[in-house]
């Protein structure tokens, strides 16, 4: 009996062939950090370059932004209670 997993993966790769990568802003990935400023300081000290250092946003989150090698946007943030319960939330 053939390995169904391997067969399925092979078929998916054969079906999903593209001529070029998608264009646009790429993927945005958010990572919540309890100690955002400390994490960013540590990454900068280890040579990681940020597009935007930790900044307070109007939606009450603190965010830092950088890009990965594939140009996807990585956002490190701290929202605290405002992530689930912002002051403008309608109950």
C-alpha positions in Angstrom: 0.0 0.0 0.0 1.5 3.4 -0.9 2.2 6.1 1.7 -1.0 8.2 1.4 0.6 11.2 3.1 3.6 11.3 0.7 1.2 10.8 -2.2 -1.1 13.6 -1.1 1.8 16.0 -0.6 3.2 15.2 -4.0 -0.1 15.7 -5.6 -0.6 19.1 -3.9 2.8 20.3 -5.1 2.0 19.2 -8.6 -1.4 20.9 -8.6 -0.3 24.2 -6.9 2.4 25.4 -9.3 2.8 29.2 -9.8 4.9 31.2 -12.2 5.7 34.0 -9.8 5.3 34.8 -6.1 2.2 36.9 -5.0 2.7 40.6 -5.1 1.6 43.1 -2.5 2.4 43.8 1.1 3.1 40.2 1.9 2.1 38.5 5.1 1.9 40.4 8.4 2.6 38.3 11.5 2.0 39.6 15.0 3.9 38.3 18.1 2.7 39.6 21.5 5.5 40.2 24.0 5.1 40.9 27.7 8.4 42.8 27.8 8.3 44.4 24.3 11.0 47.0 24.9 13.4 44.4 26.5 12.9 41.9 23.7 13.6 44.6 21.1 16.7 45.8 23.0 17.9 42.2 23.0 17.3 41.7 19.3 18.9 45.0 18.4 22.0 44.1 20.5 22.2 40.9 18.5 22.2 42.7 15.2 18.5 42.6 14.2 17.4 45.8 12.3 14.0 47.2 13.0 12.0 49.5 10.6 10.2 50.9 13.6 11.3 50.7 17.3 8.7 50.3 20.0 6.1 53.0 19.5 2.8 53.7 21.3 0.0 53.4 18.8 -3.4 55.3 18.7 -5.2 52.0 19.2 -3.4 51.6 22.6 -0.9 48.9 21.6 2.8 49.4 21.7 4.5 48.0 18.5 7.8 47.4 16.9 8.2 46.4 13.2 10.7 44.6 11.1 10.8 42.5 7.9 11.9 39.0 7.5 14.2 37.9 4.5 11.1 37.3 2.4 9.9 40.9 3.0 7.0 39.8 5.3 6.1 42.3 8.0 6.8 41.1 11.6 5.1 43.1 14.3 6.1 42.6 17.9 3.5 44.2 20.2 2.3 44.6 23.7 -1.4 45.3 24.1 -2.1 44.2 27.7 -5.8 44.4 28.6 -6.4 46.5 25.5 -6.0 43.5 23.3 -9.3 41.9 24.5 -10.9 44.8 26.3 -10.2 48.2 24.7 -11.9 51.2 26.1 -14.0 51.6 22.9 -15.3 48.0 23.0 -19.1 47.7 22.9 -20.6 45.3 25.4 
